[in-house]
Amino acid sequence: MKLETLQELVKARKGYKHLSKDRTSPYQDYKYVFRKGKIFNGKLNRNANTECGIGWHLATLDWILNDTNIFNKIIVEFSIPEKAEIIVPYKSEGKFRTNIIKYEKIWNPEDLFPVMKDLNKRLKKYKPINFISATKMPDKKKILDAYRKNKHQLNTKAVDTIIYQIVHKIKYQSENQVNHKILTHIKNQVIYKFWDQIDDMIWYQFRNQFSKHSWYQVRHQFLTQIDIMNNYAIKIFMKLDYENHIFDIIHLGIIIIKLENKLEIFGKNGKYLGGIDD
């Protein structure tokens, strides 16, 4: 479905609103009751300098995608009667308000964005993998090879590059059918399930094995490798034909922490597997 611009919606005198599935507004805690052709009247703040003034607020689909996770919402379409006034705030990025709206239709997000139907089915069945799976020290040569090949990439900049390449690959393989904001919602749910699988226990298990001072020095190494695993999980979920040699560490089932001149190796549930001189 084509995403109408703010100008197109105002010209067509229509707009959209996202609600929870029980038809409650996330902002005013107001529960809507709909019937065919129902008219909603109200007061209106006519000052375009006011971004969120009194009135019935409607928006573009693009604004809604940016504002909420539509996987668990409904989207309601309204028309705006000719006698109604429309105020578009000067700084609006897709939202506007009016004093009269007419109920037209409830949309399931999957009807507006058909690609979501398949993705939703897969998300429901998706079982994340805990990549930190090693129960004993892997081959030390493989660890050293993987680390030395990637040690300059184990930083935020490298993670950003991987994210960019994965997003580019998704767009290419899906022939641009996946709106980038829908993709963001998918990524968030995959990452949430991944973190749920890892559990806070591993975070605390890692942290408790270092002094407060040394943990402050090395925690970014831990978080960077978790970020890489997040994106590896997305690669698997989206069935991407994309590889990066930084994934070699993931394939070993470990977390590598460089502390002074030694690599400290951790495995499943944060278990300390031993150290290797670098």
C-alpha positions as a Markdown table, in Angstrom:
| # | Residue | x | y | z |
|---|---|---|---|---|
| 1 | Met | 0.0 | 0.0 | 0.0 |
| 2 | Lys | 1.2 | 3.5 | -0.9 |
| 3 | Leu | 2.0 | 5.6 | 2.2 |
| 4 | Glu | 0.1 | 8.9 | 1.6 |
| 5 | Thr | 1.9 | 12.1 | 2.6 |
| 6 | Leu | 0.6 | 14.6 | 5.1 |
| 7 | Gln | -0.4 | 16.9 | 2.3 |
| 8 | Glu | -2.3 | 14.1 | 0.4 |
| 9 | Leu | -4.2 | 13.2 | 3.5 |
| 10 | Val | -5.3 | 16.7 | 4.3 |
| 11 | Lys | -6.3 | 17.2 | 0.6 |
| 12 | Ala | -8.3 | 14.0 | 0.7 |
| 13 | Arg | -9.7 | 15.0 | 4.1 |
| 14 | Lys | -8.9 | 11.7 | 5.8 |
| 15 | Gly | -6.4 | 10.3 | 8.3 |
| 16 | Tyr | -5.4 | 7.4 | 10.6 |
| 17 | Lys | -5.2 | 6.7 | 14.3 |
| 18 | His | -3.5 | 3.8 | 16.0 |
| 19 | Leu | -5.3 | 2.1 | 19.0 |
| 20 | Ser | -4.7 | -0.9 | 21.2 |
| 21 | Lys | -6.8 | -3.9 | 20.1 |
| 22 | Asp | -9.4 | -3.1 | 22.7 |
| 23 | Arg | -9.8 | 0.3 | 20.9 |
| 24 | Thr | -8.2 | 2.4 | 23.6 |
| 25 | Ser | -6.0 | 5.4 | 22.8 |
| 26 | Pro | -2.4 | 5.1 | 24.1 |
| 27 | Tyr | -2.3 | 8.8 | 24.9 |
| 28 | Gln | -5.7 | 9.8 | 26.4 |
| 29 | Asp | -6.7 | 6.4 | 27.8 |
| 30 | Tyr | -9.9 | 7.0 | 25.9 |
| 31 | Lys | -11.8 | 3.9 | 24.7 |
| 32 | Tyr | -13.5 | 4.4 | 21.4 |
| 33 | Val | -16.9 | 2.9 | 20.5 |
| 34 | Phe | -17.4 | 2.6 | 16.8 |
| 35 | Arg | -20.5 | 2.2 | 14.6 |
| 36 | Lys | -20.8 | 2.7 | 10.9 |
| 37 | Gly | -20.6 | 6.4 | 10.0 |
| 38 | Lys | -20.3 | 7.6 | 13.6 |
| 39 | Ile | -19.3 | 11.2 | 14.0 |
| 40 | Phe | -17.0 | 12.5 | 16.7 |
| 41 | Asn | -17.3 | 16.2 | 17.6 |
| 42 | Gly | -14.9 | 18.2 | 19.8 |
| 43 | Lys | -13.2 | 21.5 | 20.5 |
| 44 | Leu | -10.2 | 22.5 | 18.5 |
| 45 | Asn | -7.0 | 24.4 | 19.2 |
| 46 | Arg | -6.4 | 26.5 | 16.1 |
| 47 | Asn | -2.9 | 27.6 | 17.0 |
| 48 | Ala | -0.6 | 25.9 | 14.5 |
| 49 | Asn | 2.4 | 26.7 | 16.8 |
| 50 | Thr | 0.9 | 24.2 | 19.2 |
| 51 | Glu | 2.0 | 20.7 | 18.3 |
| 52 | Cys | -0.4 | 18.7 | 20.6 |
| 53 | Gly | -3.4 | 21.0 | 21.1 |
| 54 | Ile | -7.0 | 20.1 | 21.8 |
| 55 | Gly | -8.7 | 18.3 | 18.9 |
| 56 | Trp | -9.1 | 14.9 | 17.2 |
| 57 | His | -5.6 | 13.9 | 16.2 |
| 58 | Leu | -5.0 | 12.0 | 13.0 |
| 59 | Ala | -1.8 | 11.0 | 11.3 |
| 60 | Thr | -0.1 | 9.5 | 8.2 |
| 61 | Leu | 0.7 | 5.8 | 8.2 |
| 62 | Asp | 4.3 | 6.7 | 8.1 |
| 63 | Trp | 4.0 | 8.7 | 11.3 |
| 64 | Ile | 2.2 | 5.8 | 13.0 |
| 65 | Leu | 4.9 | 3.3 | 12.0 |
| 66 | Asn | 7.4 | 5.7 | 13.6 |
| 67 | Asp | 5.3 | 6.2 | 16.7 |
| 68 | Thr | 4.4 | 2.6 | 17.7 |
| 69 | Asn | 4.9 | -1.1 | 17.3 |
| 70 | Ile | 2.0 | -1.8 | 14.9 |
| 71 | Phe | 2.3 | -5.6 | 15.4 |
| 72 | Asn | -0.1 | -5.4 | 18.4 |
| 73 | Lys | -2.3 | -2.5 | 17.3 |
| 74 | Ile | -5.3 | -1.7 | 15.1 |
| 75 | Ile | -5.3 | 1.2 | 12.7 |
| 76 | Val | -8.5 | 3.2 | 12.3 |
| 77 | Glu | -9.3 | 5.3 | 9.2 |
| 78 | Phe | -11.4 | 8.4 | 9.6 |
| 79 | Ser | -12.8 | 10.9 | 7.1 |
| 80 | Ile | -13.1 | 14.6 | 7.9 |
| 81 | Pro | -16.4 | 16.3 | 7.0 |
| 82 | Glu | -16.3 | 19.4 | 4.8 |
| 83 | Lys | -17.5 | 21.6 | 7.6 |
| 84 | Ala | -14.6 | 20.6 | 9.9 |
| 85 | Glu | -11.5 | 22.6 | 10.3 |
| 86 | Ile | -8.0 | 21.1 | 9.9 |
| 87 | Ile | -5.0 | 22.4 | 11.7 |
| 88 | Val | -1.5 | 21.2 | 10.7 |
| 89 | Pro | 1.1 | 22.2 | 13.2 |
| 90 | Tyr | 4.1 | 24.1 | 11.7 |
| 91 | Lys | 6.5 | 21.5 | 13.0 |
| 92 | Ser | 4.4 | 18.5 | 12.2 |
| 93 | Glu | 6.1 | 15.4 | 10.8 |
| 94 | Gly | 2.8 | 13.7 | 9.9 |
| 95 | Lys | 0.3 | 14.5 | 12.6 |
| 96 | Phe | -2.6 | 17.0 | 12.4 |
| 97 | Arg | -5.9 | 17.7 | 14.2 |
| 98 | Thr | -9.5 | 18.6 | 13.5 |
| 99 | Asn | -12.7 | 19.3 | 15.4 |
| 100 | Ile | -14.9 | 16.7 | 13.6 |
| 101 | Ile | -14.0 | 13.1 | 12.4 |
| 102 | Lys | -16.2 | 10.4 | 10.9 |
| 103 | Tyr | -15.4 | 6.7 | 11.5 |
| 104 | Glu | -14.8 | 4.8 | 8.3 |
| 105 | Lys | -12.9 | 1.5 | 8.9 |
| 106 | Ile | -10.7 | -0.5 | 11.2 |
| 107 | Trp | -7.6 | -1.8 | 9.5 |
| 108 | Asn | -5.6 | -4.8 | 10.6 |
| 109 | Pro | -2.0 | -3.8 | 10.0 |
| 110 | Glu | -1.5 | -6.9 | 8.0 |
| 111 | Asp | -4.1 | -5.7 | 5.5 |
| 112 | Leu | -2.2 | -2.4 | 5.0 |
| 113 | Phe | 1.2 | -4.1 | 4.9 |
| 114 | Pro | 0.7 | -7.6 | 3.5 |
| 115 | Val | 4.4 | -8.5 | 4.1 |
| 116 | Met | 3.6 | -8.5 | 7.8 |
| 117 | Lys | 1.4 | -11.5 | 7.5 |
| 118 | Asp | 4.3 | -13.9 | 6.8 |
| 119 | Leu | 6.6 | -12.1 | 9.2 |
| 120 | Asn | 4.0 | -12.3 | 12.0 |
| 121 | Lys | 3.6 | -16.1 | 11.5 |
| 122 | Arg | 7.3 | -16.6 | 11.6 |
| 123 | Leu | 7.7 | -14.4 | 14.7 |
| 124 | Lys | 5.1 | -16.5 | 16.6 |
| 125 | Lys | 7.1 | -19.7 | 15.8 |
| 126 | Tyr | 10.5 | -18.1 | 16.2 |
| 127 | Lys | 12.6 | -19.7 | 19.0 |
| 128 | Pro | 15.8 | -17.7 | 19.6 |
| 129 | Ile | 19.1 | -19.4 | 19.9 |
| 130 | Asn | 21.5 | -18.7 | 22.8 |
| 131 | Phe | 24.7 | -18.4 | 20.8 |
| 132 | Ile | 26.8 | -18.4 | 24.0 |
| 133 | Ser | 26.6 | -22.2 | 24.1 |
| 134 | Ala | 30.2 | -23.5 | 24.8 |
| 135 | Thr | 30.4 | -25.7 | 27.9 |
| 136 | Lys | 34.2 | -26.3 | 27.6 |
| 137 | Met | 37.1 | -24.4 | 26.1 |
| 138 | Pro | 37.0 | -24.5 | 22.2 |
| 139 | Asp | 40.1 | -25.1 | 20.2 |
| 140 | Lys | 42.5 | -22.3 | 21.3 |
| 141 | Lys | 44.0 | -21.8 | 17.9 |
| 142 | Lys | 40.5 | -21.2 | 16.5 |
| 143 | Ile | 39.8 | -18.7 | 19.2 |
| 144 | Leu | 43.1 | -16.8 | 18.6 |
| 145 | Asp | 42.5 | -16.8 | 14.8 |
| 146 | Ala | 38.9 | -15.5 | 15.3 |
| 147 | Tyr | 40.0 | -12.8 | 17.7 |
| 148 | Arg | 43.1 | -11.6 | 15.8 |
| 149 | Lys | 41.0 | -11.4 | 12.6 |
| 150 | Asn | 38.3 | -9.3 | 14.3 |
| 151 | Lys | 39.9 | -7.5 | 17.3 |
| 152 | His | 39.9 | -4.1 | 15.4 |
| 153 | Gln | 36.2 | -4.6 | 14.6 |
| 154 | Leu | 35.0 | -5.3 | 18.1 |
| 155 | Asn | 33.8 | -1.7 | 18.5 |
| 156 | Thr | 30.6 | 0.2 | 18.0 |
| 157 | Lys | 31.7 | 1.4 | 14.5 |
| 158 | Ala | 32.0 | -2.2 | 13.3 |
| 159 | Val | 28.6 | -3.1 | 14.8 |
| 160 | Asp | 27.1 | -0.1 | 12.9 |
| 161 | Thr | 28.6 | -1.3 | 9.7 |
| 162 | Ile | 27.2 | -4.8 | 10.2 |
| 163 | Ile | 23.7 | -3.3 | 11.0 |
| 164 | Tyr | 23.9 | -1.2 | 7.8 |
| 165 | Gln | 24.9 | -4.2 | 5.7 |
| 166 | Ile | 22.2 | -6.4 | 7.1 |
| 167 | Val | 19.5 | -3.8 | 6.5 |
| 168 | His | 20.7 | -3.3 | 3.0 |
| 169 | Lys | 20.6 | -7.1 | 2.4 |
| 170 | Ile | 17.1 | -7.3 | 3.8 |
| 171 | Lys | 15.9 | -4.6 | 1.5 |
| 172 | Tyr | 17.6 | -6.2 | -1.5 |
| 173 | Gln | 16.2 | -9.7 | -0.8 |
| 174 | Ser | 12.7 | -8.5 | -0.1 |
| 175 | Glu | 12.7 | -6.3 | -3.2 |
| 176 | Asn | 12.0 | -3.3 | -1.0 |
| 177 | Gln | 8.6 | -4.8 | 0.2 |
| 178 | Val | 9.6 | -4.3 | 3.8 |
| 179 | Asn | 9.2 | -0.7 | 4.9 |
| 180 | His | 12.2 | 0.3 | 7.0 |
| 181 | Lys | 10.0 | 1.1 | 10.0 |
| 182 | Ile | 8.3 | -2.3 | 9.8 |
| 183 | Leu | 11.8 | -3.8 | 9.7 |
| 184 | Thr | 12.7 | -1.8 | 12.9 |
| 185 | His | 9.7 | -3.4 | 14.6 |
| 186 | Ile | 10.7 | -6.9 | 13.4 |
| 187 | Lys | 14.3 | -6.3 | 14.6 |
| 188 | Asn | 13.1 | -5.1 | 18.0 |
| 189 | Gln | 11.0 | -8.2 | 18.5 |
| 190 | Val | 13.8 | -10.6 | 17.4 |
| 191 | Ile | 16.2 | -8.8 | 19.7 |
| 192 | Tyr | 13.8 | -8.8 | 22.6 |
| 193 | Lys | 13.3 | -12.6 | 22.3 |
| 194 | Phe | 17.1 | -13.0 | 22.0 |
| 195 | Trp | 17.6 | -11.0 | 25.2 |
| 196 | Asp | 14.9 | -12.9 | 26.9 |
| 197 | Gln | 16.7 | -16.1 | 26.0 |
| 198 | Ile | 20.0 | -14.8 | 27.4 |
| 199 | Asp | 18.4 | -13.6 | 30.6 |
| 200 | Asp | 19.8 | -11.1 | 33.1 |
| 201 | Met | 21.5 | -14.0 | 34.8 |
| 202 | Ile | 24.3 | -14.0 | 32.2 |
| 203 | Trp | 24.9 | -10.3 | 32.6 |
| 204 | Tyr | 25.2 | -10.6 | 36.4 |
| 205 | Gln | 27.3 | -13.8 | 36.0 |
| 206 | Phe | 29.8 | -11.9 | 33.8 |
| 207 | Arg | 29.8 | -8.8 | 35.9 |
| 208 | Asn | 30.4 | -10.8 | 39.2 |
| 209 | Gln | 33.6 | -12.3 | 37.8 |
| 210 | Phe | 35.3 | -9.0 | 37.5 |
| 211 | Ser | 36.1 | -6.3 | 40.1 |
| 212 | Lys | 34.1 | -3.1 | 39.8 |
| 213 | His | 37.1 | -1.4 | 38.2 |
| 214 | Ser | 37.9 | -4.0 | 35.6 |
| 215 | Trp | 34.2 | -4.6 | 34.8 |
| 216 | Tyr | 33.9 | -0.9 | 33.9 |
| 217 | Gln | 36.9 | -1.4 | 31.6 |
| 218 | Val | 35.6 | -4.5 | 29.8 |
| 219 | Arg | 31.8 | -4.2 | 29.8 |
| 220 | His | 31.8 | -2.5 | 26.4 |
| 221 | Gln | 33.5 | -5.7 | 25.0 |
| 222 | Phe | 30.7 | -7.8 | 26.3 |
| 223 | Leu | 27.9 | -5.5 | 25.1 |
| 224 | Thr | 29.5 | -5.2 | 21.6 |
| 225 | Gln | 29.6 | -8.9 | 21.2 |
| 226 | Ile | 25.9 | -9.1 | 22.3 |
| 227 | Asp | 25.0 | -6.5 | 19.7 |
| 228 | Ile | 26.8 | -8.6 | 17.1 |
| 229 | Met | 24.7 | -11.6 | 18.2 |
| 230 | Asn | 21.5 | -9.5 | 18.0 |
| 231 | Asn | 22.2 | -8.8 | 14.4 |
| 232 | Tyr | 23.3 | -12.4 | 13.7 |
| 233 | Ala | 19.9 | -13.4 | 15.1 |
| 234 | Ile | 18.2 | -11.1 | 12.7 |
| 235 | Lys | 20.2 | -12.5 | 9.8 |
| 236 | Ile | 19.0 | -16.0 | 10.7 |
| 237 | Phe | 15.4 | -14.9 | 11.2 |
| 238 | Met | 15.3 | -13.0 | 7.8 |
| 239 | Lys | 17.1 | -15.9 | 6.1 |
| 240 | Leu | 19.8 | -13.6 | 4.8 |
| 241 | Asp | 22.6 | -14.6 | 2.5 |
| 242 | Tyr | 25.1 | -12.5 | 4.4 |
| 243 | Glu | 28.3 | -13.5 | 6.1 |
| 244 | Asn | 30.9 | -11.5 | 8.0 |
| 245 | His | 34.1 | -13.0 | 9.5 |
| 246 | Ile | 33.2 | -11.3 | 12.8 |
| 247 | Phe | 30.6 | -14.1 | 13.1 |
| 248 | Asp | 33.4 | -16.6 | 13.6 |
| 249 | Ile | 33.4 | -15.7 | 17.3 |
| 250 | Ile | 29.7 | -16.5 | 17.5 |
| 251 | His | 30.2 | -19.9 | 15.9 |
| 252 | Leu | 32.6 | -20.8 | 18.7 |
| 253 | Gly | 29.8 | -20.2 | 21.2 |
| 254 | Ile | 31.8 | -17.9 | 23.4 |
| 255 | Ile | 32.4 | -14.4 | 24.7 |
| 256 | Ile | 36.0 | -13.1 | 24.5 |
| 257 | Ile | 37.1 | -10.5 | 27.0 |
| 258 | Lys | 40.5 | -8.9 | 26.5 |
| 259 | Leu | 42.0 | -8.0 | 29.9 |
| 260 | Glu | 45.6 | -6.8 | 29.8 |
| 261 | Asn | 47.6 | -9.4 | 27.7 |
| 262 | Lys | 45.1 | -12.2 | 28.2 |
| 263 | Leu | 41.9 | -13.3 | 26.5 |
| 264 | Glu | 39.4 | -14.4 | 29.1 |
| 265 | Ile | 36.9 | -16.9 | 27.6 |
| 266 | Phe | 33.3 | -17.3 | 28.8 |
| 267 | Gly | 30.7 | -19.8 | 27.7 |
| 268 | Lys | 27.1 | -21.0 | 28.5 |
| 269 | Asn | 25.4 | -19.1 | 31.3 |
| 270 | Gly | 28.5 | -16.9 | 31.7 |
| 271 | Lys | 30.7 | -19.9 | 32.8 |
| 272 | Tyr | 34.4 | -19.0 | 32.9 |
| 273 | Leu | 36.2 | -21.5 | 30.5 |
| 274 | Gly | 39.8 | -20.3 | 31.0 |
| 275 | Gly | 42.3 | -17.8 | 29.7 |
| 276 | Ile | 44.6 | -17.6 | 26.7 |
| 277 | Asp | 47.8 | -15.5 | 26.4 |
| 278 | Asp | 47.5 | -13.2 | 23.4 |
